[in-house]
């Protein structure tokens, strides 16, 4: 190691020695170049580091152009929400709170190197939640943002929206702004933040992935954006199924029957509905009857 190097250079050199990926090595090398000594020996050192950096950069670009990246492919399953935000916004903690996923949670920025996927279950409705690497990370994948059904924009303050906006201009899904880390705010700061949200007419919700504050409200908002209904099926003389059938809003009794088995609607002799769409419990209805959330449908077959 060159003598008379700074503490910053030594720290960067340690990062380089511990780096496991090309991106980590490149980042450490760039930091080493910035903090290399200014004397003549330092010039030789920088030249050597730049040569090494060029080699790694070319290798990385070659891998990207050939499609041989280490990014995890994401198979879209059902309704997909994507968590997008800046480093240390708390996306990984939020994913762990909302779903069954066990992501790496770290105070270090850019700790998420590849997409983490979990399933949120809200009163029988399931949604896929994807935590992307932070904006600014070499692993950030904007393509997933473009195709997601819903973006959950995780921020610490409203000023962060300006930094994130350029990356979501082509997104076609709905947006939910989740202002995280409310546990760090005083009651007065929380009150003022709520007033700013109202004055700006933002579709935003204040949450805390640490304490769980407002997370049930966030889940409910995600569900409302799904434009889905839950319908419970029932056999005569038996209780309703505990697991609902999930269908788009304005679905009919026929749609429920066909979701059970293709062609099943042709075997239905009688259908009865109990719930929000019925005039009274156990109302006899036709196959074209439009259902509402939490209806119970009972079928009798021919």
ZASEMI-858142 format. One record per residue (C-alpha): residue number from 1; residue in three letters; x, y, z. Coordinates in nm, 2 decimals, padded with zeros to 4 digits. Layout:
BEGIN
<lomi nr="NUM" rest="ALA" px="X" py="Y" pz="Z"/>
...
This chain:
BEGIN
<lomi nr="1" rest="UNK" px="00.00" py="00.00" pz="00.00"/>
<lomi nr="2" rest="UNK" px="00.13" py="00.35" pz="-00.08"/>
<lomi nr="3" rest="UNK" px="00.25" py="00.55" pz="00.22"/>
<lomi nr="4" rest="UNK" px="00.09" py="00.88" pz="00.33"/>
<lomi nr="5" rest="UNK" px="-00.25" py="00.78" pz="00.23"/>
<lomi nr="6" rest="UNK" px="-00.56" py="00.93" pz="00.40"/>
<lomi nr="7" rest="UNK" px="-00.80" py="00.75" pz="00.63"/>
<lomi nr="8" rest="UNK" px="-01.07" py="00.78" pz="00.35"/>
<lomi nr="9" rest="UNK" px="-00.84" py="00.60" pz="00.11"/>
<lomi nr="10" rest="UNK" px="-00.77" py="00.32" pz="00.35"/>
<lomi nr="11" rest="UNK" px="-01.14" py="00.28" pz="00.42"/>
<lomi nr="12" rest="UNK" px="-01.21" py="00.26" pz="00.04"/>
<lomi nr="13" rest="UNK" px="-00.93" py="00.01" pz="00.00"/>
<lomi nr="14" rest="UNK" px="-01.08" py="-00.21" pz="00.26"/>
<lomi nr="15" rest="UNK" px="-01.42" py="-00.19" pz="00.09"/>
<lomi nr="16" rest="UNK" px="-01.25" py="-00.30" pz="-00.23"/>
<lomi nr="17" rest="UNK" px="-01.08" py="-00.60" pz="-00.07"/>
<lomi nr="18" rest="UNK" px="-01.42" py="-00.71" pz="00.07"/>
<lomi nr="19" rest="UNK" px="-01.62" py="-00.64" pz="-00.25"/>
<lomi nr="20" rest="UNK" px="-01.80" py="-00.94" pz="-00.40"/>
<lomi nr="21" rest="UNK" px="-01.96" py="-00.79" pz="-00.71"/>
<lomi nr="22" rest="UNK" px="-01.83" py="-00.58" pz="-01.00"/>
<lomi nr="23" rest="UNK" px="-02.05" py="-00.29" pz="-00.89"/>
<lomi nr="24" rest="UNK" px="-01.90" py="-00.29" pz="-00.54"/>
<lomi nr="25" rest="UNK" px="-01.55" py="-00.31" pz="-00.68"/>
<lomi nr="26" rest="UNK" px="-01.61" py="-00.02" pz="-00.92"/>
<lomi nr="27" rest="UNK" px="-01.76" py="00.19" pz="-00.65"/>
<lomi nr="28" rest="UNK" px="-01.47" py="00.13" pz="-00.42"/>
<lomi nr="29" rest="UNK" px="-01.21" py="00.20" pz="-00.69"/>
<lomi nr="30" rest="UNK" px="-01.38" py="00.53" pz="-00.78"/>
<lomi nr="31" rest="UNK" px="-01.36" py="00.62" pz="-00.41"/>
<lomi nr="32" rest="UNK" px="-00.99" py="00.52" pz="-00.39"/>
<lomi nr="33" rest="UNK" px="-00.91" py="00.74" pz="-00.70"/>
<lomi nr="34" rest="UNK" px="-01.08" py="01.04" pz="-00.54"/>
<lomi nr="35" rest="UNK" px="-00.88" py="01.00" pz="-00.22"/>
<lomi nr="36" rest="UNK" px="-00.54" py="00.89" pz="-00.36"/>
<lomi nr="37" rest="UNK" px="-00.24" py="01.11" pz="-00.25"/>
<lomi nr="38" rest="UNK" px="-00.16" py="01.42" pz="-00.44"/>
<lomi nr="39" rest="UNK" px="00.22" py="01.36" pz="-00.46"/>
<lomi nr="40" rest="UNK" px="00.41" py="01.20" pz="-00.75"/>
<lomi nr="41" rest="UNK" px="00.37" py="00.85" pz="-00.61"/>
<lomi nr="42" rest="UNK" px="-00.01" py="00.92" pz="-00.59"/>
<lomi nr="43" rest="UNK" px="-00.02" py="01.00" pz="-00.96"/>
<lomi nr="44" rest="UNK" px="00.12" py="00.66" pz="-01.04"/>
<lomi nr="45" rest="UNK" px="-00.12" py="00.50" pz="-00.80"/>
<lomi nr="46" rest="UNK" px="-00.42" py="00.68" pz="-00.97"/>
<lomi nr="47" rest="UNK" px="-00.30" py="00.57" pz="-01.31"/>
<lomi nr="48" rest="UNK" px="-00.30" py="00.21" pz="-01.20"/>
<lomi nr="49" rest="UNK" px="-00.64" py="00.24" pz="-01.03"/>
<lomi nr="50" rest="UNK" px="-00.79" py="00.40" pz="-01.34"/>
<lomi nr="51" rest="UNK" px="-00.66" py="00.11" pz="-01.56"/>
<lomi nr="52" rest="UNK" px="-00.82" py="-00.14" pz="-01.32"/>
<lomi nr="53" rest="UNK" px="-01.14" py="00.06" pz="-01.31"/>
<lomi nr="54" rest="UNK" px="-01.16" py="00.07" pz="-01.69"/>
<lomi nr="55" rest="UNK" px="-01.11" py="-00.30" pz="-01.70"/>
<lomi nr="56" rest="UNK" px="-01.40" py="-00.36" pz="-01.46"/>
<lomi nr="57" rest="UNK" px="-01.63" py="-00.11" pz="-01.62"/>
<lomi nr="58" rest="UNK" px="-01.58" py="-00.27" pz="-01.97"/>
<lomi nr="59" rest="UNK" px="-01.65" py="-00.61" pz="-01.82"/>
<lomi nr="60" rest="UNK" px="-01.97" py="-00.47" pz="-01.66"/>
<lomi nr="61" rest="UNK" px="-02.09" py="-00.31" pz="-01.98"/>
<lomi nr="62" rest="UNK" px="-02.02" py="-00.62" pz="-02.18"/>
<lomi nr="63" rest="UNK" px="-02.23" py="-00.82" pz="-01.93"/>
<lomi nr="64" rest="UNK" px="-02.51" py="-00.57" pz="-01.95"/>
<lomi nr="65" rest="UNK" px="-02.51" py="-00.56" pz="-02.34"/>
<lomi nr="66" rest="UNK" px="-02.51" py="-00.94" pz="-02.36"/>
<lomi nr="67" rest="UNK" px="-02.79" py="-00.97" pz="-02.11"/>
<lomi nr="68" rest="UNK" px="-02.58" py="-01.17" pz="-01.87"/>
<lomi nr="69" rest="UNK" px="-02.66" py="-00.98" pz="-01.55"/>
<lomi nr="70" rest="UNK" px="-02.71" py="-01.11" pz="-01.20"/>
<lomi nr="71" rest="UNK" px="-03.05" py="-00.95" pz="-01.16"/>
<lomi nr="72" rest="UNK" px="-03.33" py="-01.17" pz="-01.04"/>
<lomi nr="73" rest="UNK" px="-03.61" py="-01.20" pz="-01.28"/>
<lomi nr="74" rest="UNK" px="-03.95" py="-01.12" pz="-01.14"/>
<lomi nr="75" rest="UNK" px="-04.25" py="-01.33" pz="-01.24"/>
<lomi nr="76" rest="UNK" px="-04.56" py="-01.11" pz="-01.21"/>
<lomi nr="77" rest="UNK" px="-04.83" py="-01.30" pz="-01.01"/>
<lomi nr="78" rest="UNK" px="-05.17" py="-01.13" pz="-00.98"/>
<lomi nr="79" rest="UNK" px="-05.18" py="-00.77" pz="-00.87"/>
<lomi nr="80" rest="UNK" px="-04.83" py="-00.63" pz="-00.84"/>
<lomi nr="81" rest="UNK" px="-04.72" py="-00.34" pz="-00.62"/>
<lomi nr="82" rest="UNK" px="-04.36" py="-00.21" pz="-00.64"/>
<lomi nr="83" rest="UNK" px="-04.18" py="-00.03" pz="-00.36"/>
<lomi nr="84" rest="UNK" px="-03.97" py="00.25" pz="-00.51"/>
<lomi nr="85" rest="UNK" px="-03.76" py="00.50" pz="-00.32"/>
<lomi nr="86" rest="UNK" px="-03.43" py="00.66" pz="-00.23"/>
<lomi nr="87" rest="UNK" px="-03.16" py="00.49" pz="-00.02"/>
<lomi nr="88" rest="UNK" px="-03.25" py="00.43" pz="00.35"/>
<lomi nr="89" rest="UNK" px="-03.62" py="00.52" pz="00.29"/>
<lomi nr="90" rest="UNK" px="-03.72" py="00.20" pz="00.48"/>
<lomi nr="91" rest="UNK" px="-03.85" py="00.00" pz="00.18"/>
<lomi nr="92" rest="UNK" px="-03.71" py="-00.33" pz="00.31"/>
<lomi nr="93" rest="UNK" px="-03.86" py="-00.28" pz="00.65"/>
<lomi nr="94" rest="UNK" px="-04.19" py="-00.20" pz="00.49"/>
<lomi nr="95" rest="UNK" px="-04.17" py="-00.52" pz="00.28"/>
<lomi nr="96" rest="UNK" px="-04.11" py="-00.72" pz="00.59"/>
<lomi nr="97" rest="UNK" px="-04.41" py="-00.56" pz="00.76"/>
<lomi nr="98" rest="UNK" px="-04.65" py="-00.60" pz="00.47"/>
<lomi nr="99" rest="UNK" px="-04.56" py="-00.95" pz="00.35"/>
<lomi nr="100" rest="UNK" px="-04.41" py="-01.28" pz="00.44"/>
<lomi nr="101" rest="UNK" px="-04.07" py="-01.18" pz="00.30"/>
<lomi nr="102" rest="UNK" px="-03.76" py="-01.18" pz="00.51"/>
<lomi nr="103" rest="UNK" px="-03.54" py="-00.92" pz="00.33"/>
<lomi nr="104" rest="UNK" px="-03.20" py="-00.79" pz="00.45"/>
<lomi nr="105" rest="UNK" px="-03.26" py="-00.48" pz="00.66"/>
<lomi nr="106" rest="UNK" px="-02.95" py="-00.26" pz="00.70"/>
<lomi nr="107" rest="UNK" px="-02.88" py="00.10" pz="00.79"/>
<lomi nr="108" rest="UNK" px="-02.62" py="00.11" pz="00.50"/>
<lomi nr="109" rest="UNK" px="-02.74" py="00.26" pz="00.17"/>
<lomi nr="110" rest="UNK" px="-02.79" py="00.04" pz="-00.13"/>
<lomi nr="111" rest="UNK" px="-02.80" py="-00.28" pz="00.08"/>
<lomi nr="112" rest="UNK" px="-03.07" py="-00.42" pz="-00.15"/>
<lomi nr="113" rest="UNK" px="-02.89" py="-00.56" pz="-00.45"/>
<lomi nr="114" rest="UNK" px="-03.17" py="-00.74" pz="-00.62"/>
<lomi nr="115" rest="UNK" px="-03.55" py="-00.73" pz="-00.61"/>
<lomi nr="116" rest="UNK" px="-03.71" py="-00.89" pz="-00.31"/>
<lomi nr="117" rest="UNK" px="-04.06" py="-01.03" pz="-00.35"/>
<lomi nr="118" rest="UNK" px="-04.33" py="-01.10" pz="-00.09"/>
<lomi nr="119" rest="UNK" px="-04.71" py="-01.17" pz="-00.08"/>
<lomi nr="120" rest="UNK" px="-04.94" py="-00.94" pz="00.11"/>
<lomi nr="121" rest="UNK" px="-05.26" py="-01.10" pz="00.24"/>
<lomi nr="122" rest="UNK" px="-05.54" py="-00.86" pz="00.33"/>
<lomi nr="123" rest="UNK" px="-05.86" py="-01.02" pz="00.44"/>
<lomi nr="124" rest="UNK" px="-05.83" py="-01.30" pz="00.19"/>
<lomi nr="125" rest="UNK" px="-05.70" py="-01.08" pz="-00.10"/>
<lomi nr="126" rest="UNK" px="-05.34" py="-01.14" pz="-00.20"/>
<lomi nr="127" rest="UNK" px="-05.11" py="-00.90" pz="-00.38"/>
<lomi nr="128" rest="UNK" px="-04.75" py="-00.93" pz="-00.49"/>
<lomi nr="129" rest="UNK" px="-04.52" py="-00.67" pz="-00.33"/>
<lomi nr="130" rest="UNK" px="-04.18" py="-00.61" pz="-00.49"/>
<lomi nr="131" rest="UNK" px="-03.90" py="-00.42" pz="-00.32"/>
<lomi nr="132" rest="UNK" px="-03.66" py="-00.28" pz="-00.59"/>
<lomi nr="133" rest="UNK" px="-03.30" py="-00.17" pz="-00.53"/>
<lomi nr="134" rest="UNK" px="-03.30" py="00.20" pz="-00.44"/>
<lomi nr="135" rest="UNK" px="-03.29" py="00.47" pz="-00.71"/>
<lomi nr="136" rest="UNK" px="-02.93" py="00.55" pz="-00.77"/>
<lomi nr="137" rest="UNK" px="-02.82" py="00.19" pz="-00.73"/>
<lomi nr="138" rest="UNK" px="-02.65" py="00.01" pz="-01.02"/>
<lomi nr="139" rest="UNK" px="-02.91" py="-00.27" pz="-00.97"/>
<lomi nr="140" rest="UNK" px="-03.21" py="-00.04" pz="-01.00"/>
<lomi nr="141" rest="UNK" px="-03.45" py="-00.17" pz="-01.27"/>
<lomi nr="142" rest="UNK" px="-03.68" py="00.09" pz="-01.41"/>
<lomi nr="143" rest="UNK" px="-03.86" py="-00.17" pz="-01.64"/>
<lomi nr="144" rest="UNK" px="-04.05" py="-00.32" pz="-01.35"/>
<lomi nr="145" rest="UNK" px="-04.18" py="00.02" pz="-01.25"/>
<lomi nr="146" rest="UNK" px="-04.33" py="00.07" pz="-01.60"/>
<lomi nr="147" rest="UNK" px="-04.54" py="-00.25" pz="-01.58"/>
<lomi nr="148" rest="UNK" px="-04.65" py="-00.26" pz="-01.22"/>
<lomi nr="149" rest="UNK" px="-05.02" py="-00.23" pz="-01.13"/>
<lomi nr="150" rest="UNK" px="-04.93" py="00.01" pz="-00.84"/>
<lomi nr="151" rest="UNK" px="-04.63" py="00.20" pz="-00.72"/>
<lomi nr="152" rest="UNK" px="-04.58" py="00.26" pz="-00.35"/>
<lomi nr="153" rest="UNK" px="-04.35" py="00.56" pz="-00.34"/>
<lomi nr="154" rest="UNK" px="-04.17" py="00.54" pz="-00.01"/>
<lomi nr="155" rest="UNK" px="-04.03" py="00.87" pz="00.11"/>
<lomi nr="156" rest="UNK" px="-03.91" py="01.04" pz="00.43"/>
<lomi nr="157" rest="UNK" px="-04.03" py="01.38" pz="00.34"/>
<lomi nr="158" rest="UNK" px="-04.22" py="01.55" pz="00.06"/>
<lomi nr="159" rest="UNK" px="-03.91" py="01.70" pz="-00.09"/>
<lomi nr="160" rest="UNK" px="-03.80" py="01.35" pz="-00.20"/>
<lomi nr="161" rest="UNK" px="-04.09" py="01.34" pz="-00.45"/>
<lomi nr="162" rest="UNK" px="-03.90" py="01.57" pz="-00.68"/>
<lomi nr="163" rest="UNK" px="-03.60" py="01.34" pz="-00.68"/>
<lomi nr="164" rest="UNK" px="-03.81" py="01.03" pz="-00.76"/>
<lomi nr="165" rest="UNK" px="-04.05" py="01.19" pz="-01.02"/>
<lomi nr="166" rest="UNK" px="-03.82" py="01.16" pz="-01.32"/>
<lomi nr="167" rest="UNK" px="-03.80" py="00.78" pz="-01.27"/>
<lomi nr="168" rest="UNK" px="-04.17" py="00.71" pz="-01.27"/>
<lomi nr="169" rest="UNK" px="-04.29" py="00.93" pz="-01.56"/>
<lomi nr="170" rest="UNK" px="-04.36" py="00.62" pz="-01.78"/>
<lomi nr="171" rest="UNK" px="-04.53" py="00.42" pz="-01.51"/>
<lomi nr="172" rest="UNK" px="-04.89" py="00.31" pz="-01.61"/>
<lomi nr="173" rest="UNK" px="-05.00" py="00.19" pz="-01.26"/>
<lomi nr="174" rest="UNK" px="-05.16" py="00.38" pz="-00.98"/>
<lomi nr="175" rest="UNK" px="-04.95" py="00.56" pz="-00.72"/>
<lomi nr="176" rest="UNK" px="-04.96" py="00.56" pz="-00.34"/>
<lomi nr="177" rest="UNK" px="-04.72" py="00.80" pz="-00.16"/>
<lomi nr="178" rest="UNK" px="-04.61" py="00.64" pz="00.17"/>
<lomi nr="179" rest="UNK" px="-04.43" py="00.89" pz="00.40"/>
<lomi nr="180" rest="UNK" px="-04.23" py="00.66" pz="00.62"/>
<lomi nr="181" rest="UNK" px="-04.06" py="00.71" pz="00.96"/>
<lomi nr="182" rest="UNK" px="-04.35" py="00.89" pz="01.13"/>
<lomi nr="183" rest="UNK" px="-04.20" py="00.75" pz="01.46"/>
<lomi nr="184" rest="UNK" px="-03.93" py="01.01" pz="01.43"/>
<lomi nr="185" rest="UNK" px="-04.18" py="01.30" pz="01.42"/>
<lomi nr="186" rest="UNK" px="-04.32" py="01.50" pz="01.71"/>
<lomi nr="187" rest="UNK" px="-04.70" py="01.55" pz="01.74"/>
<lomi nr="188" rest="UNK" px="-04.66" py="01.90" pz="01.60"/>
<lomi nr="189" rest="UNK" px="-04.45" py="01.79" pz="01.31"/>
<lomi nr="190" rest="UNK" px="-04.70" py="01.52" pz="01.23"/>
<lomi nr="191" rest="UNK" px="-04.99" py="01.77" pz="01.24"/>
<lomi nr="192" rest="UNK" px="-04.81" py="02.01" pz="01.00"/>
<lomi nr="193" rest="UNK" px="-04.73" py="01.72" pz="00.76"/>
<lomi nr="194" rest="UNK" px="-05.09" py="01.62" pz="00.75"/>
<lomi nr="195" rest="UNK" px="-05.19" py="01.98" pz="00.67"/>
<lomi nr="196" rest="UNK" px="-04.94" py="02.00" pz="00.39"/>
<lomi nr="197" rest="UNK" px="-05.07" py="01.67" pz="00.24"/>
<lomi nr="198" rest="UNK" px="-05.42" py="01.81" pz="00.25"/>
<lomi nr="199" rest="UNK" px="-05.32" py="02.15" pz="00.10"/>
<lomi nr="200" rest="UNK" px="-05.13" py="01.98" pz="-00.18"/>
<lomi nr="201" rest="UNK" px="-05.41" py="01.73" pz="-00.24"/>
<lomi nr="202" rest="UNK" px="-05.17" py="01.44" pz="-00.24"/>
<lomi nr="203" rest="UNK" px="-05.28" py="01.08" pz="-00.23"/>
<lomi nr="204" rest="UNK" px="-05.04" py="01.02" pz="00.05"/>
<lomi nr="205" rest="UNK" px="-05.04" py="00.82" pz="00.38"/>
<lomi nr="206" rest="UNK" px="-04.81" py="00.87" pz="00.68"/>
<lomi nr="207" rest="UNK" px="-04.67" py="00.54" pz="00.81"/>
<lomi nr="208" rest="UNK" px="-04.40" py="00.38" pz="01.02"/>
<lomi nr="209" rest="UNK" px="-04.25" py="00.05" pz="00.91"/>
<lomi nr="210" rest="UNK" px="-04.09" py="00.04" pz="01.26"/>
<lomi nr="211" rest="UNK" px="-04.40" py="00.08" pz="01.48"/>
<lomi nr="212" rest="UNK" px="-04.66" py="-00.04" pz="01.23"/>
<lomi nr="213" rest="UNK" px="-04.84" py="00.30" pz="01.24"/>
<lomi nr="214" rest="UNK" px="-05.11" py="00.32" pz="00.96"/>
<lomi nr="215" rest="UNK" px="-04.99" py="00.00" pz="00.79"/>
<lomi nr="216" rest="UNK" px="-05.34" py="-00.15" pz="00.80"/>
<lomi nr="217" rest="UNK" px="-05.47" py="00.17" pz="00.64"/>
<lomi nr="218" rest="UNK" px="-05.20" py="00.13" pz="00.37"/>
<lomi nr="219" rest="UNK" px="-05.31" py="-00.23" pz="00.31"/>
<lomi nr="220" rest="UNK" px="-05.67" py="-00.12" pz="00.27"/>
<lomi nr="221" rest="UNK" px="-05.57" py="00.15" pz="00.03"/>
<lomi nr="222" rest="UNK" px="-05.38" py="-00.11" pz="-00.18"/>
<lomi nr="223" rest="UNK" px="-05.69" py="-00.33" pz="-00.18"/>
<lomi nr="224" rest="UNK" px="-05.92" py="-00.04" pz="-00.29"/>
<lomi nr="225" rest="UNK" px="-05.68" py="00.03" pz="-00.58"/>
<lomi nr="226" rest="UNK" px="-05.71" py="-00.33" pz="-00.69"/>
<lomi nr="227" rest="UNK" px="-06.07" py="-00.28" pz="-00.80"/>
<lomi nr="228" rest="UNK" px="-06.15" py="-00.63" pz="-00.68"/>
<lomi nr="229" rest="UNK" px="-06.43" py="-00.79" pz="-00.48"/>
<lomi nr="230" rest="UNK" px="-06.42" py="-01.09" pz="-00.25"/>
<lomi nr="231" rest="UNK" px="-06.70" py="-01.35" pz="-00.30"/>
<lomi nr="232" rest="UNK" px="-06.74" py="-01.65" pz="-00.07"/>
<lomi nr="233" rest="UNK" px="-06.89" py="-01.96" pz="-00.21"/>
<lomi nr="234" rest="UNK" px="-07.13" py="-02.19" pz="-00.02"/>
<lomi nr="235" rest="UNK" px="-07.27" py="-02.54" pz="-00.07"/>
<lomi nr="236" rest="UNK" px="-07.63" py="-02.60" pz="00.05"/>
<lomi nr="237" rest="UNK" px="-07.64" py="-02.69" pz="00.42"/>
<lomi nr="238" rest="UNK" px="-07.28" py="-02.60" pz="00.48"/>
<lomi nr="239" rest="UNK" px="-07.10" py="-02.28" pz="00.60"/>
<lomi nr="240" rest="UNK" px="-06.94" py="-02.05" pz="00.35"/>
<lomi nr="241" rest="UNK" px="-06.58" py="-02.12" pz="00.23"/>
<lomi nr="242" rest="UNK" px="-06.32" py="-01.94" pz="00.45"/>
<lomi nr="243" rest="UNK" px="-06.12" py="-01.84" pz="00.14"/>
<lomi nr="244" rest="UNK" px="-06.29" py="-01.60" pz="-00.10"/>
<lomi nr="245" rest="UNK" px="-06.29" py="-01.60" pz="-00.48"/>
<lomi nr="246" rest="UNK" px="-06.12" py="-01.27" pz="-00.60"/>
<lomi nr="247" rest="UNK" px="-06.28" py="-01.11" pz="-00.90"/>
<lomi nr="248" rest="UNK" px="-06.29" py="-00.77" pz="-01.07"/>
<lomi nr="249" rest="UNK" px="-06.56" py="-00.53" pz="-00.96"/>
<lomi nr="250" rest="UNK" px="-06.89" py="-00.57" pz="-01.14"/>
<lomi nr="251" rest="UNK" px="-06.84" py="-00.94" pz="-01.18"/>
<lomi nr="252" rest="UNK" px="-07.15" py="-01.16" pz="-01.19"/>
<lomi nr="253" rest="UNK" px="-07.27" py="-01.49" pz="-01.04"/>
<lomi nr="254" rest="UNK" px="-07.17" py="-01.65" pz="-01.38"/>
<lomi nr="255" rest="UNK" px="-06.81" py="-01.53" pz="-01.33"/>
<lomi nr="256" rest="UNK" px="-06.80" py="-01.69" pz="-00.99"/>
<lomi nr="257" rest="UNK" px="-06.92" py="-02.02" pz="-01.13"/>
<lomi nr="258" rest="UNK" px="-06.67" py="-02.01" pz="-01.41"/>
<lomi nr="259" rest="UNK" px="-06.39" py="-01.93" pz="-01.17"/>
<lomi nr="260" rest="UNK" px="-06.47" py="-02.25" pz="-00.98"/>
<lomi nr="261" rest="UNK" px="-06.46" py="-02.46" pz="-01.30"/>
<lomi nr="262" rest="UNK" px="-06.49" py="-02.37" pz="-01.66"/>
<lomi nr="263" rest="UNK" px="-06.83" py="-02.47" pz="-01.78"/>
<lomi nr="264" rest="UNK" px="-06.97" py="-02.49" pz="-01.43"/>
<lomi nr="265" rest="UNK" px="-07.22" py="-02.21" pz="-01.49"/>
<lomi nr="266" rest="UNK" px="-07.41" py="-02.44" pz="-01.73"/>
<lomi nr="267" rest="UNK" px="-07.46" py="-02.69" pz="-01.45"/>
<lomi nr="268" rest="UNK" px="-07.61" py="-02.44" pz="-01.21"/>
<lomi nr="269" rest="UNK" px="-07.98" py="-02.50" pz="-01.14"/>
<lomi nr="270" rest="UNK" px="-08.02" py="-02.23" pz="-00.88"/>
<lomi nr="271" rest="UNK" px="-07.81" py="-01.95" pz="-00.73"/>
<lomi nr="272" rest="UNK" px="-07.87" py="-01.76" pz="-00.40"/>
<lomi nr="273" rest="UNK" px="-07.69" py="-01.45" pz="-00.27"/>
<lomi nr="274" rest="UNK" px="-07.66" py="-01.32" pz="00.08"/>
<lomi nr="275" rest="UNK" px="-07.47" py="-00.99" pz="00.13"/>
<lomi nr="276" rest="UNK" px="-07.44" py="-00.63" pz="00.01"/>
<lomi nr="277" rest="UNK" px="-07.58" py="-00.70" pz="-00.34"/>
<lomi nr="278" rest="UNK" px="-07.89" py="-00.89" pz="-00.22"/>
<lomi nr="279" rest="UNK" px="-08.22" py="-00.73" pz="-00.12"/>
<lomi nr="280" rest="UNK" px="-08.26" py="-00.98" pz="00.16"/>
<lomi nr="281" rest="UNK" px="-08.06" py="-01.29" pz="00.28"/>
<lomi nr="282" rest="UNK" px="-08.06" py="-01.59" pz="00.06"/>
<lomi nr="283" rest="UNK" px="-08.21" py="-01.41" pz="-00.23"/>
<lomi nr="284" rest="UNK" px="-08.26" py="-01.62" pz="-00.54"/>
<lomi nr="285" rest="UNK" px="-08.08" py="-01.45" pz="-00.84"/>
<lomi nr="286" rest="UNK" px="-07.99" py="-01.52" pz="-01.20"/>
<lomi nr="287" rest="UNK" px="-07.64" py="-01.58" pz="-01.34"/>
<lomi nr="288" rest="UNK" px="-07.62" py="-01.22" pz="-01.46"/>
<lomi nr="289" rest="UNK" px="-07.67" py="-01.08" pz="-01.11"/>
<lomi nr="290" rest="UNK" px="-07.39" py="-00.83" pz="-01.04"/>
<lomi nr="291" rest="UNK" px="-07.21" py="-00.90" pz="-00.71"/>
<lomi nr="292" rest="UNK" px="-07.05" py="-00.68" pz="-00.45"/>
<lomi nr="293" rest="UNK" px="-06.76" py="-00.72" pz="-00.21"/>
<lomi nr="294" rest="UNK" px="-06.81" py="-00.99" pz="00.06"/>
<lomi nr="295" rest="UNK" px="-07.12" py="-01.14" pz="-00.10"/>
<lomi nr="296" rest="UNK" px="-07.19" py="-01.51" pz="-00.03"/>
<lomi nr="297" rest="UNK" px="-07.31" py="-01.72" pz="-00.32"/>
<lomi nr="298" rest="UNK" px="-07.47" py="-02.06" pz="-00.29"/>
<lomi nr="299" rest="UNK" px="-07.50" py="-02.29" pz="-00.59"/>
<lomi nr="300" rest="UNK" px="-07.74" py="-02.58" pz="-00.65"/>
<lomi nr="301" rest="UNK" px="-07.65" py="-02.79" pz="-00.96"/>
<lomi nr="302" rest="UNK" px="-07.86" py="-02.98" pz="-01.20"/>
